Amino acid sequence: MRKSPLPSEITPQAIYLERRKILAQMGLGLAGALGAGAAPSALASTGQKLTGYQSTAYGHDEKLTTYDNITTYNNFYEFGTDKEDPASHAGSLKTRPWTLTFEGALKRPRQMGVDDLMRLFPLEERIYRMRCVEAWSMVIPWVGFPLQKLIQWAEPTAQAKYVEFVSLADPAQMPGLRRAVLDWPYTEGLRMDEAQHPLTLMAVGLYGEILPNQNGAPLRLVVPWKYGFKGIKSIVKIRFRDTMPVTSWMKANSAEYGFYSNVNPAVDHPRWSQATERRIGGGLFEARRKTLPFNGYAEEVASLYNGMDLKKYF
Amino acid sequence: MNLDKRGVFLLALLPLLWISWLAFHNTLGANPVERVIHFTGLWTLYFLLITLSITPLRRLLGWNALLRIRRMLGLFAFFYGTLHLLSYAGIDQWFTWQAIIHDIVKHPYILIGVSGYVLMLPLALTSNAWAVSKLKARWKQLHRLAYVVPALGVLHFAWLVKKDMNEPLLYGALLLVLLALRLPLFSQWRFSR
């Protein structure tokens, strides 16, 4: 497994400084006065500390996106469509008690509280790149457990070919549901082998703390080689099925959002380029970086798609 | 009522001052480049719509002094449009022409935006008194492009929005109202007298 970033991901300091100098000379002003780093934290983290999780080697060479940026720049349409909306409005989400329902192609249907699930599986920290379909990216230190373990525990039958995930859709807690921006509840899906891949994570924490509401508390999916919207938040139901689920974004626009939605610089979104991305926290004068196939996790996951035309199955 | 041109000029500079202030204090948010591009794009559209509202407002309110600021407002639309284009080509794309040309060719919303800007160029260039007297009747014809440019702006905006169309639809509706007020049906409307 490749655990360090490709050299191409890191802008060498010298080139970076040179670029800033060029910009300054071009008279775009400001360049010299502006640092590229994030502003000092204005937002104190209020999360509850998670204890007893294992550190892993994933992504340790990456520069982490700040807690502020990860928790104030979110797509979570249940709380509004602006990036700042989830941070402003997700306070109304009640994450305890929280029950997950498992149904479909299982030996028997199950229900389980999220705290019990967190006790059932050892937690680990995984630093993953997150590439949004809107062509920006972050590096996020998640805490969670592999979905693989949850699936083993749930005991799906041989009929289970796909996993469907469903988010909470409670208008009393989620003001964004008043508008039919998407077909609620938010629904996502994975093929069984994708769901069981060791990289696929159920996250319950961030930066060593309980997951903030705006990031999908209490439990969310993280599939680092796919566009961010596949990482469904605040999950209440997991359904094992023999047919491919139709996700919310596929319903919204099937020409733009496919079931797989693997990060792929060679396949543009019909309306914008996916060849490059902007790393959040890079500041006003940092260049875009090249987007990597499967978001840089090709070595681990490309074999899942052997023989598939990824232009067709986007 | 008197209208102080210098006052309007300073007011129109406030958006630029605001975004520069945020930039200097490093408080442009998580995605500063996107913020600057959206901000300058929105103000381009705002100034295009404000400029278009002058003629109907003058008639409805009977306030002729408004005409004196129309040209300046139109030029501010061009000014913010220039900043918008420069922030896209400069801080977003690093003037990598290959990527920009690819973007224009492959992504219609970029093409529409660039077209809107290109159509503003002759308007900005002929906004002086010399051009008005030189072009005579043709000047008026040429400046009807001021109806087309904001339509391209709204389309450019609508085309890039991922899902939530509320904002571009609002500006589209405003534009339709401003254009409708010019139809013969409404051209006799007055508020005063």
Interface residues (C-beta under 8 A of the other chain):
Chain A: R19 L23 M26 L28 L30 A33 L34 G35 A38 A39 D68 N69 T72 Y73 Y77 T81 K83 E84 V133 E134 W136 R179 V181 L182 A252 N253 D268 R271 W272 S273 A275 T276 R278 I280 G281 G283 L284 F285 A287 R288
Chain B: S20 A23 F24 H25 N26 T27 L28 G29 A30 N31 P32 V33 E34 V36 L86 G90 I91 D92 Q93 W94 A99 H102 D103 K106 H107 P108 Y109 W159 L160 K162 K163 D164
